[in-house]
Amino acid sequence: MPRLLARSLARSCARALIGLAVISGFGAAWAGDRRVAGNSPPAALYHNYCSVCHGDQGDGQSRAKGSLNPPPRDFTTAQSLTELTRPRMIAAVSAGVPGTAMAGFRTQLAPQQIEAVVDYVRDTFMRASSLAGASRGRQIYAKSCSVCHGDRGTGSMWAAANLAPAPRDFSSAASRSELTRDRMLAAVAGGRPGTAMAGFATQLKGDDIAAVVDYIRSAFMRIGDDVGISGTQAHGTTTAPRALAAAATARAVPPKADMSLPLPHGLKGDAQSGRAFYVANCATCHGERGDGKGPRAYFINPKPRVLISDESRASFNRPAIYAAVSAGKLGTEMPAWDKVLTPQEIANVSEYVFQSFTRAGATVQASSRRPP
């Protein structure tokens, strides 16, 4: 009985961690090659190795929060600001933190990459402008901009209640689309007529204006974050345009699979049980409708498979789905679930995907061919 209990606990812990392992050090052997190019920007390093636990905003608000004890560190708190010196953070990222789920990354990241991602966390999420090592842009933002635009670039409560129009929310999709660097430099230097945005050309030097603009674009607008995201630059190389064109041509005529084939090993899947697992663990990337538009899909490269696409509906029969769920796919965020799930559990989620997305598409296509 103790042995069975230990095995049960181990499997429960592994299941909780596999959802986190997709882009963390825990999942390097499960979810494909997670190494990124040496010139990947710190934001990409944070995404690939840290955000799955610490959250996209460094506040610990991630799916890991409910699964790990103690929970992931919230870098935005006053406690973190007080406790976390730069050397302590470099040591934690390098060697891990005993008694927590924080793994060491010195076997996966070079020392300069560890320093870069630590500086990114300190500069982006840890708020005080007096923070040792904070960039010039961060310090200027805290002193001159945060009173209106807020510590996180989303607008302060005071400004929202007292200014019309409200200050720009730098984290919005509209800001990322509309605000070129040149436009922002001009706004900081000369102000914005009809708004509370004053010009700072008489207070800041040109280099300082550029520093604060670049800080805003990196920390809040996340410009360039997709460079170096796991799966886009495996081993520091990129896919050649000719290879991409060839792949696109190959996908244009998807292979036709035999949709009558059963699950392997004589398994019978329970679609209802599979649905519960899919919603909890797969929909964040593949989307609840199988459309590849889950909440984490926007920064994943390559993008999650669209399960309702013509390509998927032509090739994803039960054996293919089972194999994909079991083994994952190297160079992508798709983990190998056979490390923590039983064959029956994999069969259940495979059956749900087949019935809800693959076979549903075949039914629609068949009905569209019926004579009026």
Secondary structure, DSSP 4 states (H G I P E B T S, - for coil): -HHHHHHHHHHHHHHHHHHHHTSSGGGTTTSS-----TT--HHHHHHHHTHHHH-TTSSS-SGGGGT-SSPPP-TTSHHHHHH--HHHHHHHHHH--TTSS----TTTS-HHHHHHHHHHHHHHT---TT-TT--HHHHHIIIIIHHHH-TTSS--HHHHHH-SSPPP-TTSHHHHHH--HHHHHHHHHH--TTSS----TTTS-HHHHHHHHHHHHHHTS-TTTTTT-TTSSGGG----HHHHHHHHHHHHSPPPP-TTPPPGGG----HHHHHHHHHHHTHHHH-TTSSS--TTGGG-SSPPP-TTSHHHHHH--HHHHHHHHHH--TTSS---GGGTS-HHHHHHHHHHHIIIIIHHHHHHHHHHTS--
